[in-house]
Amino acid sequence: MEHMIPAWMLMPFAVQLLIIAVLPLTKWGEWWESNLHKFYVSLLLGVPVGLWLCLNGMSHELEHQMIYDYVPFILLLMALFVTTGGICIRGDLKATPTTSTLIMALGWVLASFMGTTGAAMLLVRLLLQTISQRQYKAHTVMFFIAIVANCGGLLTPLGDPPLFLLFQKGAPFGWFMNMLPEWGTTGALLLGIYWLVDTYYYKKEPWH
């Protein structure tokens, strides 16, 4: 028997997304930096939903989602994080807009084959080491997150955990390559915009 979940049950999830997006920008931002506090908020919003599902005869569905969707999702993230987190790439690179753009472009391509998490973990330390010479660099980190950690992993189920869930639900492995035009357009636009923005800030550096 298929159970219908009322729309208002989405509210805790919406609140959690709102907290993630807004709280770091408020005076509570430092409090939110603690992973323990994130855990408390997740429990506060998640446990009542789980109890409601169990009390309304949906414990089997909850169990199925936890075992067959959530656990593989977390295992994939953990594998990518642990594997690439142990690799440290170093290099004496000049912190020019072209250098930073090339690092991001490499991460953008790799993200589809080793995951956005894996590609970000692999290259973020190299990028941070490279731009450490720069005074204006906050925008570089923001673009790196957008290009590598968000937009890169679109071409395979390995690229992004939500795509991995679609693969588990029956989407063919090669189907995601159909998004090549969208992947290419988005990445090219972001990389081009970043290069222009970073060139502007590069010319403002004290040594320039």
C-alpha positions in Angstrom: 0.0 0.0 0.0 1.4 3.4 -1.0 1.3 6.0 1.7 0.7 9.7 1.0 2.9 12.1 3.0 1.4 15.6 3.6 3.1 18.6 2.2 3.7 20.1 5.6 6.1 17.3 6.4 8.6 19.0 4.1 8.8 21.9 6.5 11.7 20.5 8.6 13.7 19.9 5.5 13.0 23.4 4.2 14.0 24.9 7.6 17.2 23.0 7.6 18.1 24.2 4.1 17.3 27.8 5.3 19.5 27.4 8.4 22.4 26.1 6.3 22.1 29.1 3.9 21.4 31.9 6.3 22.9 31.1 9.8 26.5 31.4 8.7 25.7 35.0 7.7 24.3 36.0 11.1 25.8 36.6 14.5 25.2 32.8 15.1 27.7 32.0 12.4 30.5 31.0 14.8 28.1 28.8 16.8 27.1 27.1 13.5 30.7 26.3 12.6 30.7 23.5 15.2 29.9 20.1 13.7 28.3 19.1 17.0 25.8 22.0 16.8 25.0 20.9 13.2 24.3 17.4 14.6 22.0 18.8 17.3 20.0 20.8 14.7 19.7 17.7 12.4 18.4 15.6 15.3 16.0 18.3 16.4 14.5 18.5 12.9 14.9 14.9 11.8 13.9 12.8 14.8 10.3 14.1 14.9 9.9 13.3 11.2 11.2 9.8 11.7 8.8 9.2 14.6 5.9 10.6 12.7 6.6 8.2 9.8 6.9 5.2 12.2 3.7 6.1 14.0 1.8 6.4 10.7 2.8 2.9 9.4 5.7 4.0 7.2 8.6 2.4 9.2 9.3 -0.1 6.4 9.7 2.8 3.9 11.9 4.6 6.3 14.0 1.5 6.8 14.3 1.0 3.1 15.4 4.5 2.5 18.0 4.4 5.2 19.6 1.0 4.2 19.4 1.2 0.4 19.7 4.9 -0.3 21.2 6.8 2.7 23.9 4.3 3.7 25.3 3.9 0.1 25.2 7.7 -0.3 27.3 8.2 2.8 29.7 5.4 2.0 30.3 6.9 -1.5 31.0 10.3 0.1 33.3 8.8 2.7 35.3 6.8 0.1 35.9 9.8 -2.0 36.8 12.0 1.0 39.2 9.5 2.5 40.8 8.5 -0.7 41.5 12.0 -2.1 42.0 13.5 1.4 45.2 11.5 1.7 46.7 13.0 -1.5 48.5 16.3 -1.3 49.6 18.0 -4.5 52.2 20.7 -4.1 53.8 23.0 -6.7 55.5 26.3 -7.0 53.0 28.0 -9.3 52.7 31.6 -10.1 49.3 32.9 -8.8 48.1 34.3 -12.1 44.4 34.3 -13.3 45.4 31.7 -16.0 47.0 29.3 -13.4 44.0 29.4 -11.1 41.6 29.0 -14.0 43.5 25.9 -15.2 43.4 24.4 -11.7 39.6 24.9 -11.6 39.2 23.6 -15.2 41.0 20.4 -14.2 38.8 20.0 -11.1 35.7 20.6 -13.2 36.6 17.8 -15.6 37.8 15.3 -12.9 34.7 15.9 -10.8 32.6 13.7 -13.1 34.9 10.8 -12.7 36.0 11.0 -9.1 33.2 13.0 -7.6 32.8 16.7 -6.8 34.0 15.8 -3.2 37.0 13.9 -4.5 38.1 16.6 -7.1 37.6 19.4 -4.5 39.7 17.6 -1.9 42.4 16.8 -4.4 42.9 20.3 -5.7 41.7 22.7 -3.1 45.0 22.7 -1.2 47.0 23.3 -4.3 44.8 26.2 -5.2 45.0 27.7 -1.7 48.8 27.3 -1.7 49.0 29.0 -5.1 46.8 32.0 -4.2 48.4 32.4 -0.8 50.6 35.1 -2.5 47.5 37.1 -3.4 45.8 39.8 -1.4 42.5 39.5 -3.3 41.5 35.9 -3.2 38.1 35.3 -1.5 36.4 35.3 -4.9 38.7 32.4 -6.1 37.5 30.2 -3.3 33.8 31.0 -4.1 34.3 30.2 -7.8 36.1 27.0 -6.9 33.2 25.8 -4.8 30.7 26.7 -7.7 32.8 25.2 -10.5 34.4 22.1 -9.0 32.3 21.2 -5.9 28.9 22.0 -7.5 28.8 22.1 -11.3 31.6 19.7 -12.3 30.2 16.2 -11.6 27.4 16.0 -14.0 28.5 13.4 -16.5 28.5 10.2 -14.5 26.7 8.8 -11.3 30.1 9.0 -9.6 30.2 12.7 -10.1 27.6 13.8 -7.6 25.9 11.7 -4.9 22.3 12.7 -6.0 23.2 11.4 -9.4 24.4 8.2 -7.7 20.9 7.9 -6.2 19.3 8.2 -9.6 21.7 5.4 -10.8 20.5 3.2 -7.9 16.9 3.9 -9.0 17.6 2.5 -12.5 19.0 5.4 -14.6 21.6 3.9 -17.0 25.2 4.7 -16.3 25.7 6.4 -19.7 22.5 8.4 -19.6 24.2 11.2 -17.7 26.4 12.0 -20.7 23.3 13.4 -22.3 23.9 16.5 -20.1 27.3 17.2 -21.8 26.0 20.4 -23.5 24.6 21.8 -20.2 27.8 20.7 -18.4 30.0 22.3 -21.0 28.1 25.6 -21.2 27.8 26.1 -17.5 31.5 25.3 -16.9 32.8 27.4 -19.8 30.7 30.4 -18.6 31.8 30.1 -15.0 35.5 29.6 -15.9 35.3 32.6 -18.3 33.7 34.9 -15.8 36.2 33.8 -13.1 39.1 34.6 -15.4 37.8 38.1 -16.1 37.0 38.8 -12.4 40.4 37.4 -11.3 42.2 39.4 -14.0 40.6 42.6 -12.6 41.7 41.8 -9.1 45.1 40.6 -10.2 45.8 44.1 -11.7 45.0 45.6 -8.3 47.6 43.5 -6.4 50.3 45.7 -4.7 53.2 44.2 -6.8 51.4 44.7 -10.1 
